[in-house]
Amino acid sequence: AAAALDGKMAVVRYLLDNGADPNKKDDAGSVPLHCAAKFGHHEAARLLLSRGASVDIAYFHGTPLHIAAYYGKASVMKVLLEHHADPNKVSEVLGTPLIAALSGTSEGLPESISLKCVKLLVEAGADVNSTNPDTALVVVTTYGLTDCIKYLLKAGADPNIPNSHVWCHANTNRSKLWKKKACGVTISFNFSNSNYIKLDC
């Protein structure tokens, strides 16, 4: 896993040639392919897959595709999707890979990178209306990603699907949330918790 993390191809190849199991999990449950995905080492990912790494192997945070999407590693995402990674697999922590790609912006991922990842997933068959736990539109509105909102709407996202809960906590910067109105969408969520704000736009 350490070699995959550093992208040291010669070391990865040597270990695999000498019987290393590409699907062996560490104490956290991750495998070398998760490490390659996180740090954008697409060549290491391709090598691991060619030697039997499971493309959809998962741990608490999700599959390698979830990890690559969350960290905006489009080059690794392409490799994983070429090897038929499931763009709709649900993670306990990150939801679907589509939600993961959008959520990465909360850690500083630029929207342009997130949008690139979103497009890869949608083109690979990601369900833009999946509710695991909320739709992509609910999540993207929370983060105020207007370009992603426009793309998702054009890709068939339904703005009227009820959400399971609202992500917009009362301390959220509402100025970012109003931007969805510019796309011609009325935001109408049902609220069951007084800690969440109503979006009167």
ChimeraX attribute file (.defattr): number of C-alpha atoms within 10 A of each C-alpha:
attribute: neighborCount
match mode: 1-to-1
recipient: residues
	/A:1	19
	/A:2	13
	/A:3	17
	/A:4	28
	/A:5	19
	/A:6	16
	/A:7	20
	/A:8	14
	/A:9	16
	/A:10	11
	/A:11	14
	/A:12	22
	/A:13	17
	/A:14	11
	/A:15	14
	/A:16	16
	/A:17	11
	/A:18	8
	/A:19	8
	/A:20	13
	/A:21	16
	/A:22	21
	/A:23	19
	/A:24	12
	/A:25	16
	/A:26	10
	/A:27	6
	/A:28	9
	/A:29	13
	/A:30	21
	/A:31	25
	/A:32	25
	/A:33	33
	/A:34	28
	/A:35	23
	/A:36	28
	/A:37	31
	/A:38	22
	/A:39	18
	/A:40	24
	/A:41	22
	/A:42	23
	/A:43	17
	/A:44	26
	/A:45	28
	/A:46	18
	/A:47	18
	/A:48	23
	/A:49	18
	/A:50	12
	/A:51	16
	/A:52	12
	/A:53	19
	/A:54	18
	/A:55	22
	/A:56	19
	/A:57	18
	/A:58	20
	/A:59	17
	/A:60	12
	/A:61	19
	/A:62	23
	/A:63	29
	/A:64	30
	/A:65	36
	/A:66	33
	/A:67	27
	/A:68	31
	/A:69	31
	/A:70	27
	/A:71	25
	/A:72	30
	/A:73	24
	/A:74	25
	/A:75	16
	/A:76	27
	/A:77	26
	/A:78	19
	/A:79	19
	/A:80	24
	/A:81	16
	/A:82	11
	/A:83	15
	/A:84	12
	/A:85	21
	/A:86	20
	/A:87	24
	/A:88	22
	/A:89	18
	/A:90	21
	/A:91	20
	/A:92	12
	/A:93	13
	/A:94	23
	/A:95	23
	/A:96	30
	/A:97	29
	/A:98	31
	/A:99	29
	/A:100	28
	/A:101	32
	/A:102	31
	/A:103	23
	/A:104	22
	/A:105	21
	/A:106	11
	/A:107	9
	/A:108	9
	/A:109	16
	/A:110	14
	/A:111	20
	/A:112	14
	/A:113	18
	/A:114	26
	/A:115	20
	/A:116	16
	/A:117	27
	/A:118	27
	/A:119	19
	/A:120	18
	/A:121	25
	/A:122	17
	/A:123	12
	/A:124	17
	/A:125	12
	/A:126	19
	/A:127	20
	/A:128	22
	/A:129	17
	/A:130	20
	/A:131	18
	/A:132	18
	/A:133	19
	/A:134	20
	/A:135	24
	/A:136	30
	/A:137	28
	/A:138	24
	/A:139	22
	/A:140	22
	/A:141	22
	/A:142	23
	/A:143	22
	/A:144	20
	/A:145	23
	/A:146	20
	/A:147	15
	/A:148	22
	/A:149	24
	/A:150	16
	/A:151	15
	/A:152	22
	/A:153	15
	/A:154	10
	/A:155	15
	/A:156	11
	/A:157	19
	/A:158	17
	/A:159	19
	/A:160	12
	/A:161	16
	/A:162	15
	/A:163	20
	/A:164	15
	/A:165	15
	/A:166	20
	/A:167	16
	/A:168	20
	/A:169	15
	/A:170	12
	/A:171	9
	/A:172	14
	/A:173	13
	/A:174	18
	/A:175	8
	/A:176	14
	/A:177	20
	/A:178	19
	/A:179	17
	/A:180	22
	/A:181	12
	/A:182	11
	/A:183	13
	/A:184	9
	/A:185	15
	/A:186	15
	/A:187	17
	/A:188	15
	/A:189	17
	/A:190	11
	/A:191	14
	/A:192	9
	/A:193	10
	/A:194	9
	/A:195	12
	/A:196	16
	/A:197	17
	/A:198	17
	/A:199	13
	/A:200	8
	/A:201	13
